[in-house]
């Protein structure tokens, strides 16, 4: 569903104004999967098994596996950004108005100068976009927000479905699609960034073994 939504999302004109409500919604969605607010999202998701009153060893198993997935995804995302050096969509907008020679040259500038150039275009771009642009001046591929979101959906969504919480799982999926949409619409990512991130998250879920503290610390290759 997420991949289909991203494929159907039209390329936004980053100079098109956004209403106050849309600004707030896109910012909220994007920030919910970014630093530092992803910690709040993580905390809320980790409450799910607590509310279900799972045994302590089962809780520990879930939390350790989820933490391992997050650490690996962060390392993978960081490494790939440095290796691929794909400019973000907004850097092309900066080049379009002549603030930089081309999108790639933006990333050779010092952080303070990057912020200064983004501020020069603030009068022409909606506030939510400017806020996100200031917050992330690194490369686009892959999307760290989307890797986080995809892991949350696959890991906790799977947990919810196994326990017949279909409505909550649907809400989680809707949130994930909304975050992906916001990243494109705010000019932070290309659809390919998000789709690749979803694939990478799926591979991590498949490769990381199930950690089970309930059965003599045995580890299996099937995600719980």
Helices and strands as residue ranges (DSSP letters): H 2-8, H 20-31, H 38-51, H 56-84, H 89-96, H 103-106, H 111-120, G 122-124, H 127-135, H 144-162, H 166-185, H 191-207, E 210-211, E 219-220
